[in-house]
């Protein structure tokens, strides 16, 4: 997340796959680097969880043939407990939601017996939600869709799917810019002028002072412009860069179809003229595309403009989100 130009910026409230040798029959696809199973598929899922509240989560999968699909829990959440659903809940939809005892590490991989593929997550007791998700676990889908050399049906297991237990605000990853944790580790990169003794290497500053709708935020200052006088374009841009500890996590795969949200404003400066093109938000994934990496960018356009005022921005994380 970044801006360009000689101005002061403030930024607040960010909220954010086992193969077989018979590749064709099993849905396994070789790609020169490795192989992965595409049939069946365990779909990445996000489930909303309130504090101190057991929550039901449905495991989702996909298979191309009209066959049964079994679901196996592969890992357990680092925080909180995971349960099978109770007989009461399965029959009548009534409490108690979960079975008497949680799923234990010694039971993995655990076959989910609920006919609707439901499990119950119980968050840590008496703990406030954070701006990010509570926890995550992995599961797999398994179906009888392959044949062995004797033409006998065998089970094929999908690549692991991820289930993320989000906080009550449906956030998978987010920042509240608390001074207690160094503003969640945000940094600045690019051009940053030394202003008031603030060295560029010291990066983002944090304030807990109300400024319009911003009460906790990070800000950066840049008093230098490097203009191309022929085009009027600022040749130097600087960026707010998200914290690796908070945002470089595999749970974000479940954010597809969701939204990236944040509040943004300038303390001073003229933003009626912006670079064109201007990459406003950049998302990079080093491990995507089988390790080859990927970058998606949201440019300023006729539907996205900013003149320095305080705005609440929301970007749809979808192929039709104008990335």
Secondary structure, DSSP 8 states (H G I E B T S, - for coil): -EEESSSEEEEEEEE-----S-HHHHTEEE-SS-EEE-SSEE--EEEE--TT--EEEE--EE-SSS---EEEE-S--SSSEEEEB-HHHHHHS-S--B-SS---GGG-SEE---TT-EEEEE--TT----SS-SEEEEEEEEEEEEE-TTS-EEEEE---EEEEEE-TT--SSB----GGGGGGG-EEEE----BTTB-GGG--EEE-S-BTTBSSEEEEE-----EETTTTEES-EEEEE--HHHHSSGGGGGGTTSEEEEEEEEEE---SS--SS-EEEEEEESSHHHHT-EEEEEE-BTTB---SS-EEEEEE-STTS--
